Amino acid sequence: MAETLTLEQVLSRLAREGELYERLPEGRVRCYACGHRCLILPGQKGICKVRWNEDGRLMVPTGYVAALQLDPIEKKPFFHAYPGARALSFGMLGCDLHCSYCFRGDTPVLTPTGAVAIKAVFDEASEAIVTPDGEIRFPQGVQVITASGAVRRGTKAFSHAYRGPLSVIQPMYLPAIRCTPDHRWLATTDPGGGGVEDVRAADLTPNHFLLVPKPSFGGEGIILDVTDLLKHVTPTFAIPRSLSEQETRGIMEASERGESSRAIGARLGRDPSYIRHVRSKVRRGRWVYEKTHGIMIEEERVRFPNERRPGIPRFLPLDKTFARLLGFYCAEGSVIRSKNRPNSLDLVFSFGHSEEAARKEIKHSLQLLFGVHP
């Protein structure tokens, strides 16, 4: 079974020894990556939380980009730059700034129990200090996951007033994003991804496609354990019976009145021994029309009772093929109940006549991942 890694463990693998630092006595190092000039003891981290002292060496991020943005040069603290030019900025995780405020109140922060809006954290805190330009509150019992992947206690939540217009960008299948009208977005009107340009938020239209950064982490892949994902699923299966519930109820009522199995069987066109068999099962609670059961494991494959063997693989790699299949399902997939088999569900992908390539890709993916032949 694949190892579950925290964000902090992933980032520890995406690191190498840095160059902008000085080795000091007792295994300490002085980092010169920013103006803080952090003095870092062995095993400790700098203010940015992504540079740390490992056995007297300064380890720094490498091999990934967490943010990429093309902005007007006027937004940057640059001097003697050509007016009207663009500045390409990129960054990794971690931050050495101590901003008094950065985000809207509905911006979510990650906690061990899920994403929570900053405003919700702020509103739940009762102790407060009012400042000339806002308010500071002190939440209790709040933990957040930092950029390094570690869990830390949230001690303060800030609120400041802002006056000015906002643009609301609603990408398909993604949460709405609020920003200033002149914020630049990498966008195109070409579905194929050509002709990318930076567009002001106020100038975006429903005809634009946004370029969304896709993080890519090296290292070990993700393996999904199907039994773990479906351990809480206990479907109910219909059990076919030759007698209806009303007929079975009639047999038991007639038996209570003292009628013989021969008389009951003659009325229903059944053998007396069959009537006695039904009556025995009903009294023992084994004559049911539905049954609930969890998942079954057979030779590293899983299936539900009454499902055709061999089932599907227990472990599935979350690779590019599986990720694309999930994307197709979100866009074009649905699940419907089978008309001919009451215990079965049909997985359906809907495509137009011009989407033959997509249909073939899905067919191949289902065969490759699950061993099914649609």
C-alpha positions in Angstrom: 0.0 0.0 0.0 1.4 3.4 -0.9 2.8 5.7 1.8 0.7 8.7 2.8 2.9 11.8 2.8 2.2 15.2 4.4 2.9 18.4 2.5 5.9 19.0 4.7 7.3 15.5 3.7 6.8 16.2 0.0 8.5 19.6 0.3 11.4 18.0 2.1 12.1 15.9 -1.0 11.9 18.9 -3.3 14.9 20.6 -1.7 18.7 20.8 -2.1 21.6 22.6 -0.4 21.4 26.4 -1.0 24.2 28.8 -1.9 23.2 32.1 -0.2 24.2 31.2 3.3 27.1 31.2 5.7 28.2 28.3 7.9 28.7 29.3 11.6 30.0 27.5 14.7 27.9 24.9 16.5 26.2 23.8 13.3 24.3 27.1 12.8 23.8 28.8 9.5 23.1 32.4 8.4 20.6 32.6 5.4 21.1 35.6 3.0 18.1 34.8 0.7 16.2 37.9 2.0 16.6 40.8 4.3 15.7 39.0 7.5 19.2 37.3 7.5 17.8 34.4 9.6 20.2 32.8 12.1 19.0 29.2 11.9 19.9 26.5 14.4 20.2 22.8 13.5 16.8 21.3 12.8 15.1 24.7 12.7 13.5 26.8 9.9 13.7 30.3 8.8 10.9 32.9 8.8 9.8 31.7 5.4 9.3 28.1 6.7 10.7 26.5 3.6 14.4 26.9 4.3 15.9 24.9 7.1 19.1 23.8 8.7 19.9 20.2 8.1 23.1 19.1 9.8 24.7 22.5 9.3 23.6 22.8 5.7 20.9 25.3 4.5 18.3 23.3 2.5 16.2 25.4 0.0 13.3 24.6 -2.4 14.0 23.2 -5.8 12.2 21.5 -8.7 8.7 23.2 -8.5 6.9 26.4 -9.0 4.0 27.3 -6.7 2.9 30.6 -8.5 3.5 32.1 -11.9 2.1 35.5 -12.8 2.6 38.0 -15.7 2.1 41.6 -14.4 2.6 45.2 -15.6 6.0 46.4 -14.7 4.5 49.3 -12.8 3.2 46.9 -10.1 6.7 45.8 -9.2 9.2 47.7 -7.0 11.6 48.1 -9.9 13.4 51.2 -11.0 14.7 52.2 -14.4 12.4 49.7 -16.2 10.7 50.3 -19.5 7.2 51.7 -19.0 4.4 49.5 -20.2 6.5 46.3 -20.1 5.5 43.1 -18.4 7.2 41.4 -15.5 7.1 37.6 -15.2 7.1 36.6 -11.5 7.3 33.1 -10.1 7.6 31.8 -6.6 7.7 28.7 -4.4 5.9 28.1 -1.2 6.8 30.1 1.9 6.7 33.8 2.6 9.0 36.1 4.5 6.6 39.0 4.6 4.6 40.1 7.7 1.5 41.6 6.0 -1.1 43.1 8.2 -3.7 41.8 5.8 -3.7 40.1 2.4 -7.0 38.4 1.6 -10.8 38.9 1.4 -12.8 37.5 4.2 -14.3 34.6 2.1 -10.8 33.3 1.2 -10.5 29.8 2.7 -7.6 28.6 4.8 -6.8 25.0 5.2 -7.3 23.3 8.6 -6.9 19.7 9.7 -10.7 19.3 9.3 -11.1 21.1 6.0 -11.2 24.5 4.4 -12.6 27.4 6.5 -13.2 31.0 5.5 -11.1 33.6 7.2 -14.2 35.5 8.1 -15.7 32.4 9.9 -12.5 32.2 12.0 -12.8 36.0 12.7 -16.5 35.9 13.6 -16.1 33.0 16.0 -13.5 34.8 18.1 -14.9 36.9 20.9 -11.8 38.7 22.3 -10.9 41.7 20.1 -8.8 44.8 19.9 -10.0 47.7 17.7 -7.3 49.5 15.8 -7.5 52.8 13.8 -7.9 50.9 10.5 -9.6 47.7 11.5 -9.9 45.0 14.2 -7.8 42.2 15.6 -9.5 39.1 17.1 -7.9 36.2 18.9 -9.5 32.8 18.0 -9.3 29.9 20.4 -8.6 26.3 19.5 -8.0 27.1 15.8 -5.3 25.1 13.9 -4.2 25.8 10.4 -1.9 24.0 8.0 1.0 26.2 7.0 2.9 26.4 3.7 5.4 23.9 5.0 2.7 21.4 5.7 3.0 21.6 9.5 -0.1 22.2 11.7 0.1 25.4 13.7 -2.2 27.2 16.1 -4.0 30.3 14.7 -3.5 33.1 17.2 -4.9 36.2 15.4 -7.4 37.1 12.7 -7.4 40.6 11.2 -10.1 42.7 9.6 -9.5 45.9 7.6 -11.8 48.1 5.5 -11.4 48.2 1.7 -13.1 50.7 -0.6 -13.2 50.0 -4.4 -14.7 47.9 -7.1 -14.1 44.1 -7.4 -14.4 41.8 -10.4 -15.9 38.3 -9.9 -14.4 35.6 -12.2 -16.4 32.4 -12.3 -14.3 29.7 -14.1 -16.2 26.5 -15.1 -16.1 23.8 -12.4 -14.1 26.1 -10.1 -15.0 28.4 -7.2 -15.5 32.1 -8.0 -12.4 34.3 -7.7 -12.7 38.0 -6.7 -10.0 40.5 -7.7 -9.5 44.1 -8.7 -10.7 45.0 -12.2 -7.2 45.7 -13.5 -5.8 42.4 -12.3 -4.2 40.6 -15.3 -5.2 37.0 -16.3 -3.5 34.7 -18.8 -6.4 33.9 -21.1 -7.2 33.0 -24.7 -10.3 32.7 -26.9 -8.8 29.7 -28.7 -10.1 26.4 -27.3 -6.8 24.8 -28.5 -4.8 27.0 -26.2 -3.2 29.2 -28.8 -2.9 33.0 -28.7 -2.5 33.4 -25.0 -2.3 37.0 -23.7 -2.7 38.8 -20.4 -6.2 40.2 -20.1 -7.6 42.6 -17.5 -10.3 41.1 -15.3 -12.7 43.7 -16.4 -12.2 42.7 -20.0 -12.8 39.0 -19.6 -15.8 37.5 -21.4 -17.6 34.1 -21.4 -15.7 33.4 -24.6 -12.3 33.4 -22.8 -10.5 30.3 -21.5 -8.3 30.9 -18.4 -4.9 29.2 -18.0 -5.0 27.5 -14.7 -1.6 26.5 -13.2 -1.3 22.7 -12.7 1.2 21.8 -9.9 3.4 18.9 -10.6 5.3 17.2 -7.8 8.0 14.6 -8.3 8.6 11.6 -6.2 6.2 8.7 -5.5 2.9 8.4 -7.2 -0.5 8.1 -5.5 -2.1 4.7 -5.2 -5.8 4.6 -4.3 -7.0 1.7 -2.1 -10.5 1.0 -3.4 -11.5 -0.9 -0.3 -10.7 2.1 1.8 -12.6 4.4 -0.4 -15.7 2.1 -0.4 -15.5 0.9 3.2 -18.6 2.9 4.2 -20.6 1.9 1.2 -23.2 -0.9 2.0 -25.6 -1.2 -0.9 -28.9 -3.0 -0.7 -29.5 -5.7 -3.2 -32.9 -7.0 -4.3 -33.3 -10.8 -3.9 -35.6 -12.4 -6.6 -38.3 -14.6 -5.1 -41.0 -16.7 -6.8 -43.6 -15.4 -4.3 -44.5 -11.8 -3.8 -44.5 -10.2 -0.4 -48.3 -10.3 -0.4 -48.4 -14.0 -1.2 -45.8 -14.7 1.6 -47.8 -12.7 4.0 -50.9 -14.7 3.0 -49.1 -18.0 3.7 -48.2 -17.0 7.2 -51.7 -15.6 8.0 -53.3 -18.9 6.7 -50.8 -20.9 8.8 -51.8 -18.9 11.9 -55.5 -19.8 11.2 -54.5 -23.5 11.2 -54.6 -24.2 7.4 -52.5 -27.1 6.3 -49.6 -26.6 3.8 -51.5 -28.9 1.4 -54.5 -26.5 1.4 -52.3 -23.4 1.0 -50.3 -25.0 -1.7 -53.4 -26.1 -3.7 -54.7 -22.5 -3.6 -51.4 -21.0 -4.8 -50.5 -23.9 -7.2 -47.4 -24.8 -5.1 -46.2 -28.1 -3.7 -46.9 -28.5 0.1 -43.2 -29.0 0.8 -42.4 -25.7 -0.8 -45.0 -24.0 1.4 -43.3 -25.6 4.5 -39.9 -24.4 3.2 -41.1 -20.8 2.8 -42.8 -20.9 6.2 -39.7 -22.1 7.9 -37.5 -19.4 6.4 -39.9 -16.7 7.3 -40.0 -17.8 10.9 -36.2 -17.8 11.0 -35.9 -14.4 9.4 -34.2 -15.7 6.3 -36.9 -15.1 3.8 -36.1 -11.5 2.8 -36.5 -9.5 -0.4 -33.5 -7.2 0.1 -30.0 -7.7 1.6 -27.4 -5.2 2.6 -23.7 -6.1 2.3 -20.3 -4.4 2.2 -17.5 -4.8 -0.3 -15.7 -8.2 -0.8 -12.0 -8.8 -1.5 -10.9 -11.7 -3.7 -7.3 -12.1 -4.8 -6.5 -8.3 -4.7 -9.7 -7.5 -6.6 -12.9 -6.1 -5.1 -16.6 -6.4 -5.9 -20.0 -6.3 -4.2 -22.1 -9.4 -3.6 -24.1 -10.5 -6.6 -21.7 -8.5 -8.8 -20.0 -10.4 -11.7 -16.5 -11.7 -11.0 -13.7 -10.8 -11.1 -14.5 -7.2 -10.0 -12.0 -4.4 -10.3 -8.4 -4.1 -9.0 -8.1 -3.2 -5.3 -5.2 -0.8 -5.9 -5.4 1.9 -8.7 -2.6 4.3 -9.6 -3.8 7.9 -9.8 -1.9 8.5 -13.0 -2.5 10.6 -16.1 -4.9 8.0 -17.6 -7.0 7.8 -14.5 -7.0 11.6 -14.0 -8.2 12.2 -17.6 -10.9 9.6 -17.1 -12.1 11.3 -14.0 -12.1 14.6 -15.9 -14.2 13.1 -18.7 -16.6 11.8 -16.1 -17.0 15.2 -14.5 -17.7 16.7 -17.9 -19.7 14.1 -19.8 -20.4 11.2 -17.4 -23.4 10.0 -15.4 -24.7 7.0 -13.6 -28.2 5.5 -14.2 -30.0 2.5 -12.8 -30.2 -0.4 -15.2 -33.7 -1.2 -16.4 -33.0 -4.9 -16.9 -30.9 -5.6 -13.8 -32.3 -4.0 -10.6 -29.1 -4.5 -8.7 -26.9 -2.8 -11.4 -26.0 0.7 -12.3 -24.8 1.8 -15.7 -21.9 4.2 -16.2 -22.6 6.4 -19.2 -20.4 8.9 -21.1 -22.2 11.1 -23.7 -20.4 12.4 -26.7 -21.2 14.1 -30.0 -20.5 12.8 -33.5 -17.3 14.9 -33.6 -15.9 13.5 -30.4 -14.9 10.0 -31.6 -11.3 10.4 -30.4 -12.6 11.1 -26.8 -14.9 8.0 -27.0 -12.0 5.8 -28.0 -9.8 7.2 -25.3 -12.4 6.4 -22.6 -13.0 2.9 -23.9 -9.2 2.2 -23.8 -8.9 3.7 -20.3 -11.7 1.6 -18.9 -10.1 -1.5 -20.3 -6.7 -0.6 -19.1 -7.7 0.5 -15.5 -10.6 -1.8 -14.7 -10.4 -4.6 -17.2 -13.9 -3.9 -18.5 -14.9 -4.0 -22.1 -17.7 -1.4 -22.8 
